[in-house]
């Protein structure tokens, strides 16, 4: 901004929420306090629907009072007993003080710092994602009760990690729309813990940044001036997919519009996006907020409107409800005076935000008397939450290389000397990435290794992650490796290399890190293990091809307990099961793809290779979904249909029947519109038997990809994906064990293709399902009408 697998932990996490001594809430009532000036008014009556209560309050406000509620630091209304409120709090992977709504200190010195999102996504474990959300929800609500946080958390970031250089890719679930969509819904459900009957929220989540936002500052172009030229096709099947899931499946309370323009219109002034797509098509029951100062940005930097009052009119009429920044508070009354907006526009926006506050219980009086009023300092940094942070870090670690089964290191090696070198060997703050808070504690990689090794010798090898210049202590690291029985090199990136406002210029390791790694590997007398910390992919071709480097692990930014998790994997306490959520490209890929080119599809005629595994078929350092294990797994297909029939909806059937030759036309159709299909009948069961054929217990992710076969019309011209992930599940198996993984594929979603107009269609004919070494063909036919 401008300014699975876990059943014991489930029990522990549940125990952390209840029981214990109920603290006296430090926070006084936000509104509707007993005996207060509004206690008997309708907006304080809990028996009324939240929206009716919000409308009653808004009807009692003056225009000036309402205008001051249009911004993140909303003013109070003392005459009605309503306090001021700071809307901007953050909880990307733990409660964060990035925004002004959260303050650490006193009874809340820190909060659990889970791994950065890109690493958690590598677990491919939706159960884990929701559990993390629940833990963060406990801690956020506890801090609100203690007067040190808000209840509206502007997380998660569900943008697609389109370009490997993007500095904020670390905040996202990766490049795949299906993974990002499932992550979005799971994390939002965990954060909000919405009550189905009443719609009451524990916290209010916000999915950001809508839409096609994935460039911060690259080669003279920044996010404040960038116009993302995006096809309707790419919007429909890539960029908007996670946001739809966030709203439709996760029922998020908020969506944030982004700084950039899309096809010449600022997203925060685009009525087709805000009112049309988010609110009407997807049914958002909440509020839409701008990224911070976005309204001022499209006036001052993009010069989209002639006057400030025109900017107010553009954004309110488009459907924005809340401005992160002062712009609407400063200029809305002037816009009303000039006739550019009316009181109805202001009322609609304030009603949307206040309704969410009602659902959070902010107008229900004393916080201590509410359903989550018992949460306090004892529910932050609990043992259960910290163990969950360790487990999340373990599950997100990806084993990229393991020549000669060098990993895990043997107990005999552990009993000897282990050298721990590299700029991240003693990492602390670097492990938690951006949008982090203050962790409960840190475990560095060196500390983690020291718990296993009889003697851990440390040399940094570089003075910092940049590792630039002639004064780097590489020789000392080489000497430590020469004396040790095994060497662990911990290298990678940090927030000085990739961050908000900072896109990368290269996919190579910074400075002299590669020299350090190769020199240490050449000198070491024992196995060399390379551990990488980063958000984005790195071209490590030199290390992949170096026979002296036996093992390579990618840990993302693994959170407060990253060092323990890394050591647990290296020494065999945990069998790695993570998979890469992004493609790792070679350095020369960057020469073919300007960051400003938003096209997902390849264009061979122009030498454009396409983006992500769905459209790019060129060489990689590691493909999407890559990840090894200390054991081996096999798949066998237990059940999946070989034929499916798409039945038309009643409206489509009657329209078709009205024409004598409709049946013949439909029978020859290459694809049927999803809007015309009875999608509720089109969920395809896929059951896969997975067997652990190795000697170690381990976790395995079953990835199910789909591809149309033979190539459809879309493949010939409009760019259907080469393949796309349509289902995934994680399963844990004992050595020699077998389990049946039952998945369902939504045919209208997973097997459809967006055409050039952004219309989803289901290709008629053969589709291939690819599951590891298996391929299964299913034929989709269209129902015959009039026979």
N, C-alpha and C positions, 0 to 999 in steps of 0.2 A: 504494500500500500504506500501511497505517496507519503504521507506522514507514517474345533475338532477334538478330539485330540486334547481337549483341555477340561475334561470332566472334573478332575480334582480342583482345578482353578475356578470352575464355575461355582463349586460349593464354597470355596474360599471367598470369591468375590461377593457371593450372596451374603455370606456371614459378615462381610465388612460393612454392609449397608445397615443392618439392624443391630439391636442389642447394645449393651454398654450404657453408660450414664448419659442421659439426654442433656446436652448443654443448653444453657440459656442463650438464645440467639442474641448476638450483638446488634443485629440490624433491627431498627424499628419498622413499623408498618410503612410500606411504600404509599399506600392509599387505604381509605376505608377503615381507618383505625376506630376502635370502639370509642364512642363518645366524641368522635371527630365531626367536622362540619358537614360531612356527606354521608355519615353512617347509615342514614335512613333512606337515601336516594336510590332510585332503581339501579344505577350502575354499580352499587355496592351489594346488590342482592345476588347471592350465589345461585339461587334457584333459577335465575333467568339465563337464557343462552348467551354465550360470550359476545356474539356480534350485537345482540340487542342491547347488552350492557354498554358496549363501546359506542353505539349510536346515541344512547342516552347521554353519555358523558360528552361526546362531541357536540351535541345539540346545546349544551350548557356553556360552551366555551365561546369567548370572543374571537374575532378573527386574529387579533394579535396573539392571543394565547395559542391558537391552533398553529399559527405560522412558526412559533418557537418550538413546536413539537415535530417539525419537519426535518430536523437535523439530529445528528448522532448524540450530541450533548444537549438533550432535550431539557427545556426549562420546566420547573415545577409550576403548579397552579395552587398557591397557598390558600386561596379563598375556598377551594374545594378539598383541601387536605391532600393534594397529590404532590409527591416529591419530584424533584428533577431526576433524570436518568441518563446514564451513559450507555448507549447501545453497543459500542464497539468493544467486545471482548473476543479473544482468540483461543482456539483449542484444536489446532491442527493435529497434534499428536501428544496431547497433554495440555493442561491449562497453561496459557502463555501470557506474559505481560507485554507482548508486542503492542497491543492496543491499550488505551487509557483506562479501560474498564476493570483491569486486574492490577492489584497491588500485592506484592509479596512482602513479608515481614511480620513481626509479632507472632501471633498464633499460627500463621501460615508462612513459614520461611521458604517453602518450596512446594513443588507438586511432582508427581511421577512423570518422568520424561520418557515416553515410549519411543521406539525407533521412528525415524523420519518415514513418511508415508510410502515412498518408493520401495523401501526395504520391507515394510509390512506387507505391501502388495505382493512381494516375491514369495510370500508364504502360500499364496493362492488358497487361503483359508478364511472363508467368509464368517465362520464361527468366531475365529480370533478377532476379526475386524469389529464385529459387534460387541464382543467382550471388552475390547479396548475402549470403544465408545461408552459402554456402561461405566467402566472405571473412571473415565474422564468426567462423565456426568455426575458421579458421586462427588468427585473432588470439586468440580465447578459449583455444584449446588451448595456444598459445604462452605466454600469461600464466599458465596453470595450471602448465606446465612450469617457469616461472620463479618459482613460489610466490606469484603475485599474483592468482589467480582460482580459482574452482572449476570444475567440469565440468557442473554442473546449472544451466542458465540458464532462468529463468522467463519465457520469451517463446516465441511471440508472443501479443499481445492480439487475439483474433478475435471479440470481441463485435460485434454489429450496431450500426451508428451510426444508431439509431432516431430520436433527437430532435436537431435541429440545435443545441440549447443545450448538449449534453453536453460537459463540459470535457475528457473523455478520448477523445472521438471522434477526435481527431488520431492516437491510437495504433493505430487500427483500419484495416482495408482498406475501410471505407465501409459503405453501407447495403444492398448487394445480397448475399444469401446465397451465390449462385454465385461471385461474385468473392471474397468472404471465404473461402469453402471452398477455392477453388483457391489463393489466397494462402497459406492455412494449410498446406496440404499441401506447396507448393513451398518455403516458407521453412523448414519443419521438415525436409524432406529435405536442404536445403542445410546447416542447422545440424548435423544428426545424422550425415549421411553413413554411414548404417547399412550394414553388410555383410550382404547377403541370407542368406548361408549360416549365419553364426555369430550374427547379431544384435548384433555388436559395434558400439559407438557411439563417434563422435569427441567429440561433446557430447550432452547430454540436453536436449531441448527440453521446454517445458511450455505447453500451450494454456490461456489464461485469458480471462475469469473465468466459469466455468460456474455458472449460466446466467441469461439475462434480466437481466444487470447492465448498466445504462446510465443510472444516475442517481447523482450524487455528492452534491450539496448544492443543493437548489432549493426556494425558497419555504418554508423551515422543515422540509423533509423531507431527511434525509441517508441515505446508503447503509447506515449501521449500524442503522437502524431501519425501513428500507423493506421493505414486503411487496409484491412484484410480483405482481399478480393477472393471470395469463396463461392463455389458453385452450390446450388441448392442440393445437389446430389451429396456433396461432402458434408454439408450441414446436417442433412437427414441421417446419413449412415455413419458419421464419424463424430463431428464436433458436438452435436446436440444430444447424442445418445445418453451420456452420463447424467445430464441435467434432467432429461425426461424421467429417468429412473429415480433420481433424487426426489422429484416432485410426486410422480405417480406411485412408485413402489415404496420409497422411504417416507413420503408425506412430509417433506421438509417444510419448515415454517417460513423459509425465506430463500430468495435467490438474489445474488449480487450481479449487476451488470458491470461490464468491463470498461477500461479506458479507450480501447481501440474503436475505430469505426469498422463496420462490416458492409462492404459494397457501398461505401460513401455515406453511411449514416451512423452516427455514434450509437452504440448499443443502448445507452441510457436515454436515448431520444427516439428509439425505434418502436413505434406503437405496434407494428406487426410482430415484433419479438415479444415485447413486454405484455401487452394486452392480448395479442392474438395467440402466440404460441404458449407462453408460460401460464397465463391466467385462464384463457378460454379453452385452448386445446388440451392442456395438461391438467387444468383445474387447481392451480395453486390456491390453497387456503391459508394465506399468510401475506407477507409484505415483500416488496422488491426494494432493494437498497443499492445505492451507487457505490462503486469503489471510491476510495477517499479522494475528494476534490474532482471527481469525474465531470460533474456539471460545469464547474469552472474550467476544466480542461477543454471541454468541447466548445466553450465560448472563447476563452483566452488563447488557447494553443492551436485548436483546430479551426477557429473562426467559422464555426458552423452556423451561428446565428449572428444577426447584426447587433442586437442589444442584449444586455443581461436579462431584461424582462422577457425577451423572446426565448432565451434559454430556459427560463423558468417555465414558460408556457410549453415549450417543446418537450421537456422532461415530465412535467405533471400530466400532460395530456397523453403522453406515450404510456403512462402507467407507473412511473416511479412513485414510491411512497415515502422514502426516507433518503436524505442526502447525508452521506458521510462527509461533512464539511459545512461551512457556514453559509454557503451560497443561497440556499432557499430561505434561510432566516433573514438574510439581508435584502433580498430583492422580490420576494413573493408579493408583499403588500403593494409594491410599485406596479407589479404586473397586473394585479387586480384593478388598481386605479386606472391603468391604461386599457382595461377591457380585454387583456390578453388571456386571462384565466378568471374563473369565477369561484365563488365560495364552494360550489359543489365539487370542484376539482380538489380543493384543499380538504374538504370533509371526507371525500373518498379515500385519500391517502392516509389521513390521521385515523380514520376508522379501521383501516387495515392494520396499522401498527398497534393501535390500542387493543384490538381484538387478540393479537398474539400475547400482549401483556396480561390480558384477562385469562387466557388459557394457561399462562404460567403461574397464576395465583397471585399476581402482584396487586390485585384489587380485592383480595380476600382477607385483609387485615394482618394480624400478627404472623410473621413467617414461622415462628416456633410452633404455632398451632396447626400448621398445614402438613400435608402428607410427607414432605421431605424436610420438615422442620427439625428433625432430630440430628441431621447431618452436621458435623462440626469438625474441628481440627483432627480428632481421632480417626476420621475417615479419609484423611489425606496422607499420602505416602504410607499406606498400610503395607503390612508384610505381603498380603495377597496381591495388591497392585504392583508392588516391586517385583514379585515373582512372575507376574504376568508380563512385565517389561522384559525380564530375562528370557522368558519363553518366546515372546514375540521376536526378540533379536535372534534367538537360535533358529526359529522357523524361517526367518528371512534371509539367512546366510545361504549363498549359492556356491556350490562346489563347481568351479569352472574347469579344473584340470586335476588329474590324480594319476600321474604316470607311475606304473609299477606298484600301484596301491600304496604309495608312500604315506598316505593318510589313512587312518589316524596314526599319529606318532606312537610308537610302541612304549609300553611301560619302561622298557630298558633304556630307551632314549630319555625319557622323563627323569630317570634316576641319574642322568649325567648333566652336562652343561648345555644350556640352550641359549643362543644369542638372540636377543630381541632388538632389532634395529629398524631404522626408518623414521620419517618425520611424524608418523602417527603412533609411534610405540607408546607414548605417554599421553595420548589424546584424551581430552576431557570435553571442553566446549565443542570441539569439532565433531564429536560423536552425536550431538543432538541436532545438528543441522540448523535450519532457520525456523522462524515462528515457534521457537521453544521458550520455555519458562526457566525457572531455576530448579534444577533437579533435586531430588531427595539426597542423592549422593552419586558419586562416580565410581566405576571400576574400570581402570585403564587396561589396555591390552597387556602392558607389562605386568600389572598386578594380577591379571587373569592367568597369565602364563606362570607366574611365580607360585601360584597355588598348586601347580602340577609338577613343575621342574624342581629338581634338587638345587640347581643353581641357575639363575637367569642373569646373564650378562647384558648390559644395555649400552648401546651407542646410538645416537640419533641419526648419524649419517648425513643429515641436512639440518641447517639451522632453523628452517621452517618449511612449510609445504611448498612454497615457491622454489626453494632449493636452487637459487640463482647465484651466479658469480663464482669466483675462484676460491673463496674461503670456506667451502663446504667441508665438513669433517668426514669425508668419505673414507679416507685411509683408516681411521680409527674403527669404523664399522667393519671394514674388510678384515682388519686384524682380529676383531671379536669373532667374526665368522670363521676365520681360519682356526681359532682355538676351540670352537664349540663343536659339540656332537650333532647339533641340528641348528638351523638358523631360520628365524621367522622375521620376514621383512614386512613392516606395516606402512603402507604408502597410500597415495591417492590424492584427493582434492579437498578443498574446504571452502568456506564462504568468501574467501578472498579470490577464489577462482570461478566459482559458480554461485549465483545468489540472485535475489530480487534486484532488478536494475543492472545485472551483470551477466550477459550471455558469454559463452566461451568462443574463442577464436580457433581453438584447436581441440582435437580429441586425444592428443598425446598427453602423457604425464608431464607435469610442470617441470621446468628447469632441468636439473641434472638427476632427477629421480630415476630415470631409466638407466643412467650410468651407474648410479649407486646400486641398483638391483642387479645389474649384470656383473658388476665388479665383485659384489658379495657372493653371487652364485658361483663365479669362477674360482673364488678362493676357498669356499666352504668345503670342509671334508665330509660333511654329513648332508642329509636332505635339506633342501631349501624350500620353504613355504612362503608364498607371497600372499599377503592379505591386503585387499584394496578397500578403501573407504571412499565413497563418492555417491552423488545422486545420479549424475549422467553417466553414459557409457564411456569407456576409455579404450583406445586402440592399444592393446597390449600384445600385438602380434609378436614382438621381440621375445616376450616372456613365454608365450605359448610355444614358440619354436625353440626355446632354450632347453636342452635336455638336462641341464643342471638344476633347473627349477622344476621340482617334482610335483608341487601342488599349488593351485591358485584358488583363493576364496574371495568372493565379493560380499561385503558386509553392509553395503549401503552406508547410511549414517545410523548406527545401531542403538542409539539412545544411551541412557545413563548407565546401563549394565552391559554395554557393548563389549568391554574387555572380557568379562566373564563368559559371555556367549561365544566369542571367538575362540577362547581357550577350550571351552567345553567341546567345540567341534574339532579343533586340532587334535585334542588328546582322546577323542572317542567317547566322551561322556554323552554326546548328542550326535546322532547320525544326520547329516545335512539333507534337507529335502526341498530347499528353495529352488525356484525357477526364475529366470530373468523375465521381468515384466516389460523390457524394452529390447530392441535390436541393438547389438554392439557392432557399429559400422567401422570400416577402416578409415583412416584419415583422409584418403583421397575422395571419399564420398562427398565431403564438404565442397569440393570444387564443382560439383554438378548440381547442387541444390542451394540456392540463396535462401536464407531464412524468410525472406519476404514473399517467396513463392508458396502459397498456401495449398497448392494442388496435392491431393493425396495420390491420385492416379498417375501412373507412368505415362510419359509421352516420348516414345522412342524416336519419333521423327525429329524432336528437338533435343535429344540427348538427355532428357529428364528421366531419372530412374524410378521415380515414385518414392513413397514414404511408408515406413513400417512394414512388418512382415506381410501384411494383407495385400500390398501392392508392389513391394520391392522384391526383386528376385536375384539381385546381384550378390557379390561376395560379402561375407560378414566375418567379423572376429568371433562373434558368438550369436546364434539366432535367438529370437524371442522364444521363451519357453525352455531354454537350455538350462540344465542343472543335473549334476551327477549325484550319486549316493555311494555309501560304503557297502551297499548291497545291490541286488538286481531284482527287477520286477518283470513279470510277463502279463499280457492281457489275453483274455478270450471273451468273445462276444456271447453273452448268455441269452440276450433277447433284444431284438429291434425289428420293426416291421420292414418288409421289403417293398410294400406298396402303400400309398396314401392317396385318398381322394379328397380334393378340395371342393367343398360344397359352397354354393353361392348363398349370400344373404338373401332374405326375402325380397328386398328392394331390387337387388341385382337380378334375381331370378325372374321377377315379374317384368322388368325392363327387357331382359333377353327374350322372354317368351312372347313379347309383343311383336317380335319380328319373325317372319317365317324362316329366315335363314340364320337366325341367331345361333342356333345349336351348332350349325356347321362352322360358323365363324369362331365360336368359343372353343370348339374341339381342335381347331387349328392354331389357337392362340399360343404364342410363345410363353406368355406369363399372364397371371391374373392379378388384378389389383388387390392388395391386402384389404383395402376398404370394402371390397365386394365379397370377401371370404368370411365364412363363419369361423372366425379365429378361435372361439371358445372350444371348438371341437378338434382343434389341430395342435394337440400337444403329443409329441412322439416319445414313447418310453425307450430309453436305451439303458440296458443293464450289462455291466461289464464285470467279469470275474478277474480279479487281480491277485497274482500270486507272488510272494516274496521267495525267490529261488536262491537267495544268498544265505549267509551265515549270521547276519546281524538283523536285529529289529530295525524298522525304519518306516518313515512316512513317504507316501507317494501321491503325486497329483495326477489324476486322470484328466487329460486334456482331450476334448472332442472337437475336431475341426470339421467344417463343411465346405464343400466345393461343388459347384454345378458341373455336371458332365453329361453329355458333351458340352463344349462352350456354348453359352447362350448368346443371343443378340447383344446383351449387355457386355459380354466379354469381348465381342468384336469391336464395339465402338464406345460404349459408355462406361466401361471399366468395372465390371464386377470383381470383387476381390479374388485373388488367386486362391485363397482359403481364408476362413474366418473362424475364430473360436466361438462355439455355440453352447458349450457346457464344460464345467470343470468341477471336480470334487476332490477333496484330500482324504486319504485313508491311512491309518497306521496299522502295520502288520508285523507280527512276530516273525522271526526267521522260520521259513517253511510254511507260513500261514497263508490262507486264502480268504478273500472277502469279496462279496458281491456289492458293487457300487451301482446304485440305481439313480439314474438321472432322467430328466425330462427336457425335451427340446421344444421350445415354442416355435412352431413352423412359421408362423406369420412374422416372427421377429428374426429367428436365426437362419432360416432358409430363404428369406426374401432378399431382393436386391433393389436398391434405390436407383431409379432411372435418372436421366439428366435433369428432369424437372423436380427431382426430390420425391417422386411418387414411389412408394414401396410396392413391388410386385413379386409374386412367387413364380419362379420359372417352372413351367411344366416339363416333365421329363426326368432324367436321371440326376440324382444328387449323390455325391460320395461323402460318407462319414469316415474320417481318418482318426484312429485312436492308437497312438503309438505305432506298432508294426502292423496293425489291422486296417483294412479298408472294407467298408460295407456300403453297398449301393441300395438306395431307396428310390423308387420311381413314383413321382407325383403326377396324378392325373386329375382332370377336371370333370366334375359330374356332367353327365349327359342330360340335356334338357329336352323335354318333349318326347321321350322314348319310354 
